[in-house]
Amino acid sequence: MDGLFTAILDGQEREDRSTAVSEEEFAAAVRREFANGEELLAGARELHLTGRAFFASEGLENFPLLPVRTAGAFSIKKHTTSQRPYLHGQDFYELICVHGGSCAQVFGDGSALRLSEGQSCLLPPGAVHRIGRSGKGDVVLKLIIPPALFERTGGAVFAHAAAGASDTKCGVRLFKKMTAGAQYLLFRLLEEGHRADALAALCVPACLTLLFAELARGEECDGAEAEELLRAYFEEDARDASLEGFARRLHYSANYAGRMLRARTGKSFSEHAALFRLRAGAKLLAQTDLPVEKVAAEAGYANASGFYKRFCAAYGMTPGEYRKLFRKG
């Protein structure tokens, strides 16, 4: 990262550490940045706290009203070391990118997500989450994207992308790697956000569209890679293997995982599972003395008769006859 970007991020750190802002200015910022800012400030008064003390204490975390952040314009800022964790909602899209270190989050349903260097995630409006404190060496950038701007940029990309981000159960899209192109665009957005001039208003949507496209392309895998991921998954747990389980392993939704497999390999998850289980069964027949019933169970079949029928159809012989081909002596 060159001097310009370091200077921008250092400036954001200093701004968040500043204690010179008056209580009136702080209250104005709360009203501006939270859809329910007035209610939050009223809660602070009920607890006999200033707005600043309320936001800096445990009072906000235990307050019965969920803070809801709001934004009408694009912004990109570092998650600074001064920012404290608190559970909140939002009415915008938020792209969280980890340039260095890591970023831990907890969501409203209790689930957690830790992003490492080069990873990012996209939270939709309505998401409820808490971002852990930034530590030494953590460089986490948060892009705030109003819904209308997202529809012009990310929405257009994801409507046509054959692969890319995946849906978690919290509705959060996870991007597991960042290409060099995405990294460059992220820095360009940081620069444009810092400029905030008339040309920036034209550049930001263009850079966002390209950034989302790079993130989506960075997640694409070809057929060979998809089949290797499946092989590793089936070998770990053939008995309980399912499309939902495979999707969870990759942080995909089941629908997305199914579409990805069909697009990349030409086969459905069920077709891949049937082939793997047959091969696993044949391997066990050749290399062990397990009874056929046990082989069927280990290969993931609900019963031996189903395994027997499918094995005969695929190999043209019974499991016992197949085993004799590999029997020594």
N, C-alpha and C positions, 0 to 999 in steps of 0.2 A: 504494500500500500504506500503510495507516494506521499509527499509532504502535504499536499492539498487536503487529502482525505483524512490524514492524521489530525490536521489542524481543525477540520470541521468536527470530527468526533471529540477532540479535546475541548473544543468550544462548547459542545453540548453537555459534556461532563461538568464544566465550570458553571454553566447556566443552571443545571439542576442542583448544584451544591450551593448556589447563591442564597444568602439569608437576608438580602437587602429588600426583598419584596415586602410591601406593607400588607397588613391583614386585609385591607380593602381590595388591593390588587389580587391577593390570593383568592378571595371570595369571588371576584369577577372571573378568575380563571376557572374555578370550580363550576360556576354557572355556564361558562362557555364550553367546557370540556365534558360535562356530564348532562345527559338528558334530564336527569332528576337532581340537578345540582342544588336547587332551592331546598328540597327535602333533606339532602345530605347536610347542608349547612344548618337547617333547623334541628337536625339530630345532634349536631355538635353543640348547639346552644343548650339543648335539653341536658346534655352531659356536662355542661359548664366548661366546655373546651373551646378554644379558638379553632377556626377552620384548619389552620396549619397543624396544631397539636392533634386534632382529630384524625387527620390523614397520616400523621406520623406515628400514631399510637395503635394499640390493639383495638381501639374503639371501632374503627371502620370494619375490621375483620369480623367482629361480633355484632355489628349493627344489623337489625332485622331487615332493613331495606337494601336490596342488591344495587350497588352503584352501576349505572349504565353509561359507558362512555359514548360520546357522539362526535362526529366530525363531518364537515361539509366540504372539505378540500383534501387533496392528497398531501401527505407529509411522509418524510422518512427520517427516523431518529435512532440513535443508539439507545439500547436498554442500559441506562447508566447505573453506576454502582450506588447512586443515591436513592434509586427507586425501590420502594418496599413492596413485598408481595401482598396482594389482596385479591379476593375473588370478585370478579366483576363481569358484567355483560357488555355488549357493544352493538351499535347499529350500523357498522361498516365491515368491510373485509379487511383482514390484517394478515400480511405476509411477514412471517418471522424467519429471518435468514441468519445462520450462524457462520460468521466469517472466521472466527477463532474460538477455541474453548468449547463450551457446551451451553445448553439452555434447558432447564427443567420446567415443566408445566404440569399443573393438576387441573382437571376439568370438573365441571359442576356435578357430573355423575360419579366422581371419585376416581376415575381412571387417570393415568399419568402418561406423559410422553417426555422423553429426553432426546433432544437433538444434539448431535455432535458436529464437529467442524465439517462444512460443506453441505449440511442438510438444511432443509427449510420446511415450513408448513404454512398452509393457508387456512385461516379461520373465517367462517362465514358470519354474516350478521346474525345476532341471536346467540352466538357461542358464549359460554360462560367458562372462564378459566382464571388461573392464577399463575403468573410467571415468577419463578424463583429469582432471588437476588443475583445480580451479576457479580462474578468474582474476578480476581486478578487473572488476566489473560483471556477473559471472555470478551468477544466482540460480536454482539448480537444486534442486528439491525431490524427495526420494526417499520414496515411500510403500511400506512393507513390509506385505504382505498375506498372512497364512497361507492355505494352500489351502482350508481349510474356510470361511473368511470370504469368499474370492474366489468360491467356488461359490454362495454366498448372494447375492452382489452382482454382480460382473462376469460370472460364468458365466450367471446368469439373464438378464442384458441381452443378451449375445452369442448366446445360444441363440435369441432372437427378433428381433434387429435385422436388418433387411433390408439395411442398409449400415452402414458405419462403419470400424472398424479393419481393417487388412490384415495378412496374414501375410508376413513376409520369410522368406528361406531359413533364417535362424537360428531361426525360430519366434517371432520378436519382432513384436508388433503395433505398428504405427506410426500415430500420430494426427497429421495434418499441421496442424491448427489447433485452437485452443481458443476456445470461445464465451465470452461474458460470464458465462453461467450456470455454465459449468465453472470459470471463474476464481473466482467467488464460492464455489462448493462446495469448491474447493481451500483457500481461506482458512478456511472453516468447519472443515474437517478439521484444519488446522493449529491452530486455536483449541481444538477438542475434544481433540486429542492433547496439547496443553499442559495442559488442565484435568485429564484423566485421572481423572475422578470417575465415580460410578455412572451419571449421566445420559449421560456421554460414551460409555459402553458401548452405550447405546441409539441415540445419535445417529450414531456412526461408520458402522454398516452402512447406515443410511438415506442418509447423505450420499454414501457410496461408490457405492451403487446409482444415485443421481441423477447423480453425477459420470461414471460409465461411460456412462450413457444420453446425457448431454450430449456426451461425446467421440464416441460413435457417431453421433449426429445431426449433429455438426459435420462429419463426413466424407461425409455423404450428398450425392449430386449428382443433378440431374434428367436427363431424357433428352437435352435440348439440350446440357447441359454434357458428358455422356458422349460424345455424338457429336462435339463439338468436340475433345475429347481424342483421340478416334480419328482425326479428320481430320488433326490436327497430327502424330500418330504416323505415319500412312501417308504423308504428304507428305515426311517426313524419310527414310523407308526402305521404299518399297513393295516392293522386291525381296525383302527378308528379313523382312518383317513377319510376326509370329506372335503368338498369344495370350500365349505366355510372355514375349516381348519387350515387349509392351504392358503386361503385369502388372508386369514389373521396372521399367518407367518410372514406374509409380505406387506402387511398393513394395507391390504386392499379390501374393498367390499366384495362379497361373493359374486355379485353381478358383474363387477368390473373384471375380476379374476377370470370368470367364465368367458367373457368377451375377449379378453387378452389371449387366453389359450387358443380359442377358436381362430382368432386373427393370425396368431403367430405360428400355430402348428397344424391347423386344419382339422383338429380333433377336439371334442369336448372333454371336460374333466372325467366324465363317466367312461368315455372310451379309453382315455389314458389309464384310468384306474383298473379297468378290465384287463388291459394288456399287462400292466405291471403285476397284478395279482396272479395272472397265469404264469408269468415268468418266475415270480417268487415261488409259486407252488412247484414248478418244474425243477427249480434249483434245489429246493428242499427234498424233493423225491430223489434227485440224483446224488445228493451229498449226505443225506441222513437216513436213519431207519425209523423215523417217526411214522406212526400209523397215518393213513390217508385222512382220517378225521382230524388229527392234530395238524397235519399239513394244511388242510383247508382253513382251519381256524387261524393259524399263523399267517396265512396269506391274505386274510381279511374276508373270508367267505362266511356267511351266516350259517351255512350247513354244508355237510359233505356232499350231498346229492347235487347241489348247485355247482360245486366245484367239479364233480365228476362229469356232469353233463357238458359244461363249458370246456373242460380239458379235452374230452373226447372230440368235440367239434373242432377245436383248434389244432390238436396234434394227431388226430386220426387214430388214436389208440387210448386205452385206459391208463389211469395213473400207475397201476401195477405193471402193465406192459412197458410203460416208459421207464419205470425204475429198473426193470430187468436189463435194459440196454446199458445201464451204467454199473450193474452189479459185477464185481470182480469174481474171477474163478468160475 
